[in-house]
Amino acid sequence: MDKFTWFREAKFGLMVHWGLYSLPAGEWKGERMAYIGEWIQSRFRIPNAEYHALARAFNPMLFNAEEWVSLAQDAGMRYIVFTAKHHEGFAMFRSRASRFNIVDATPFGRDVVEELANACARKGMRLGLYYSQDLDWSEPNGGGYTRGHTNHGPHDDECMAWTNDWDFPENDKKDYAQCFESKIVPQVKEILTQYGELCLIWFDTPTTLSPAQSQTLVDMVHTYQPNCLINSRIGNGLGDYRSLGDNQIPEEYLSGGLFETPATLNDTWGYKSFDNNWKDARRVLELKQHLNERGINYLLNVGPDYLGRIPAPAAQILRNAGRA
């Protein structure tokens, strides 16, 4: 089966957002954030010196890749997309390009991507990896500096920066090409060459990449993983399929390509301890049917907690959806 056919037939996938942001769980120094949990560093403008110290406390001893894959299968999902690195810049895999990774910087010391890839291979589940190729708040030349601030929250004070302008305020002196060559390209090569066959690479927020830089990443995927799909958030009009907007539910049928809606099960992607606004199994199945009937895959997200557990309500909802 070719890479386009399996995706068209898959219909339903599991997205997993997991990183250091699961430790503060949506709250910093007694203040809760209203917006999505994985943006907590930008929301509270947490200096890297403080934020990176979270790694020393990150020890998710209850993480079990086999359980995650089994849960996805129980829900009737056909593929998993896992955040190998989100905007915070922390790699959930062993990386020679940056020691800011789960193996070198935490007491846990295990390669989560490797364990998940092995579990998927054993259980016959397709695995894709999310990689933030533009925004990287750990880097002085991380992208996003051409876009300024974005007000995602419901309150005026929830104005978050795309780039890290709290540690590195001189946006006019930033050069994304340095970050691209020293970290992005090496890490993309690592995830393409260290974890067996990947079904897709899920890029995100292409705010700074030039057409040539997007093409470089596309060429790398084609070289190292010729059967791997690339989503449209690689930027500059490239990609094999279109990632719709977050939680976008079109009314019209989409044709002339492959499509996917990434969506949350509650109101956040990364774990927030106080977000209990869960969709029930019936609503999940309604949305899946609505999207699938319009030619769109449903990529439904869960955010594990700081111990590596998928929240119990989320797990139960997915199992109920699979039994319906």
Secondary structure as UniProt FT lines:
FT   HELIX           3..10
FT   STRAND          12..16
FT   HELIX           20..22
FT   TURN            23..26
FT   STRAND          27..28
FT   TURN            29..30
FT   STRAND          31..32
FT   HELIX           37..39
FT   HELIX           40..43
FT   TURN            44..45
FT   HELIX           48..51
FT   HELIX           52..57
FT   TURN            61..62
FT   HELIX           65..74
FT   TURN            75..76
FT   STRAND          79..85
FT   TURN            87..88
FT   TURN            102..104
FT   HELIX           112..123
FT   STRAND          126..131
FT   TURN            137..138
FT   TURN            140..141
FT   TURN            145..146
FT   STRAND          149..151
FT   TURN            156..157
FT   STRAND          159..161
FT   TURN            165..167
FT   HELIX           171..173
FT   HELIX           176..179
FT   HELIX           180..184
FT   HELIX           185..193
FT   STRAND          200..203
FT   HELIX           211..224
FT   TURN            226..227
FT   STRAND          229..231
FT   HELIX           232..234
FT   TURN            236..237
FT   STRAND          241..243
FT   TURN            246..247
FT   STRAND          259..264
FT   TURN            273..274
FT   HELIX           281..292
FT   TURN            293..295
FT   STRAND          296..302
FT   TURN            306..307
FT   HELIX           312..323
//
